[in-house]
């Protein structure tokens, strides 16, 4: 299927900027560093999920959905942006969040409530059970005459991944217009959807780009397996006969720290460094850890001085306001 035949709703402000981080590059004394500002996609403080939701909401609306259901962590960026997209198109949103209801709503959770979404707190981390609860809720909605549509956590489905296949065409156009050669693209990797779309886009477009994933949650081998599977499923959806192997994937998992969404000293230091050299804010869950990975890889001479690296800023900046105590460390 050609991308142009997939239902799509224009949500993101595109193209997002691509430019060189000259001060940071000088500070790190490494390769040229460019940044792709997908934190500026425009929807509800921006972020990578806007690209995925263009195709996911397109599919939902074409199927006549009046309600979308999705799940994530308490401070999920995906959940926040899904609620915003639903509001934009007149759909109800039901959000299943892992964790206890807090005494005070902050950051993404506050935004979820402002957006008018229905929030269900699930005080355990059994993701299969959460999926079952979403399915049961969807069946209940159907019995009452609604037409619900379940969106996988993170939008990490072949339909969602298509958004980052398209993003690679955008990046390739920008690189050609700027007359630069990019050797690597580095990104935070969690659910694998953005990572898979980028990997597929690079291969399908013959874009000689090495994609580097910095895991924020899972062991590297689990990321590789997930990204390979999603890449192949998305390729099949789009009519490409492509296969992906572990040897094609470069993933690092030593920057996770104590676990998903738990800030690391290196990640917080990376956030401060980028803010103080470039005036750009990263987040402590995803991009801070990814930048810490990039800084460490530069220090360990993973890149040649004459190479160029694109850092994909996937957003998530509301997480800066989750816990102000982390900035007193």
PABALUM-224694 format. One record per residue (C-alpha): x, z, y. Coordinates in steps of 0.5 Angstrom, whole numbers, plus 2048, in hexadecimal, padded with zeros to 3 digits. Last residue first. Example, Ala and Ser with C-alpha at 12.3 -4.5 7.8 and 13.67 -1.06 7.14 Angstrom:
81B80E7FE 8198107F7 
REM end
This chain:
82A856822 825857828 822850827 81F852821 81B857824 817852827 813851821 80E84B821 810848827 816843825 811841820 80D83D825 813838825 81183581E 81482E820 81782981B 81D82881F 82182281B 82882381C 82B81C81C 83381C81A 83881781D 83F81681A 84681581D 84881C81C 84681C815 841820812 84182580C 847829810 84683080E 844832815 84082C816 83C82E810 83B835813 838832819 83382E815 831833811 830838817 82C83281A 828832814 827839814 82483981B 820833819 81C836814 81A83E815 81E84081B 81B83B820 81F836824 81F83682C 822830830 826832836 82C82E834 832833834 82F83A834 828838830 82D83582B 83183B82A 82C84082A 82883C825 82E83C821 830843822 82984481F 82A840819 831843818 82E84A818 828848813 821848814 81C84A80F 81784480F 819842807 81E847804 82484C805 828846808 82683F807 82D83C809 83083B802 82B836800 82E830802 82B829800 82E8227FF 82A81E7FB 82C8177F8 82F81A7F2 82981D7F0 8258177EF 8208137F3 81C80D7F0 8198077F4 8148027F3 8108027FA 8098017FA 807806800 80480B7FB 80A80A7F6 80F80B7FB 80B8127FD 80B8147F5 8138127F5 8148167FB 81081C7F9 81381C7F2 81A81C7F5 8198217FA 8168267F6 81C8257F1 8218257F6 81E82B7F9 81E82F7F3 82582D7F1 8278307F8 8248377F7 81D8387FB 81C83B802 81F838808 823833805 82882F809 826827807 82C822809 82981B809 82F815809 82D80F80D 82E80880C 82780680E 825801808 81E80280B 81B804804 821809803 82180C80A 81A80D80A 819810803 81E815805 81B81680B 814817808 81781C803 81A820808 81482180C 810822805 815827802 81182E803 817831806 81D82C808 82082D80F 823827811 82A823812 82A81B813 831818812 835812813 83281081A 83480981D 833808825 830802829 82B80682C 82680182B 828801823 828809823 821809826 81E804821 82180781B 81E80E81D 81780B81E 818807817 81A80E814 814811817 80F80D814 81280F80D 811816810 80A815811 80981280A 80B819807 80481C809 801816805 8068187FF 80481F800 808825803 803826809 80682D809 802830804 7FD82B801 7F7829805 7F082A802 7EA826805 7E3829805 7DD825806 7D882A808 7D182B805 7D0832803 7D38317FB 7D882D7FE 7DB833802 7DB8377FC 7DF8327F8 7E48317FE 7E48397FE 7E68397F6 7EB8347F7 7EE8387FD 7EE83E7F8 7F183A7F2 7F78377F7 7F883F7F9 7F88417F2 7FE83B7F1 80183E7F7 8028457F4 8058487FA 80084E7FB 7FC851801 7F884B802 7F584B809 7EF84680A 7EF843811 7E983F814 7EC83A81A 7EA83B821 7F0838824 7F283F828 7F2842821 7F783D81E 7FB83E825 7FC845823 7FE84481C 80383F81F 806844824 80384B823 7FD84F821 7FD856821 7FB85B81C 7FD856816 7F9853811 7FD85480A 80184E808 800847805 7FB84380A 7F583F808 7F383B80E 7EC83880E 7EB832814 7E582F816 7E5828818 7E482581F 7EA821820 7EE825825 7EC82B821 7EE82981B 7F582781E 7F682D821 7F483181A 7F982C816 7FF82E81C 7FE83581B 7FE835813 804830813 808835817 80683B813 807842816 803846810 80684180B 80283B809 7FB838807 7F6832808 7EF831808 7EC82B80D 7E482B80E 7E0825810 7E382080C 7E081980C 7E5816807 7E881280D 7E8818811 7ED81C80B 7F181580A 7F3815812 7F481C812 7F981C80D 7FC815810 7FD818817 7FE81F814 80581D811 80781B818 80482181C 808826816 80F825819 80E82981F 80A82A826 80783082A 80082E828 801827827 80682382B 80B820827 81182482B 814828825 815822822 81B821827 82081D823 827820825 82D81D825 834820823 83B81C824 83F81F81F 84382581F 84682A825 84182F824 84083082C 84182882D 83C826829 83782C82C 838829833 837822831 83182382D 82F81B82D 82881982D 822817829 81B81882D 815818829 811811828 80C813828 80781982B 80481B824 7FC81A822 7FA813821 7F681381B 7F880F815 7F480C80F 7F980880B 7F980180C 7FF800811 80380480C 8037FE807 800800800 
REM end
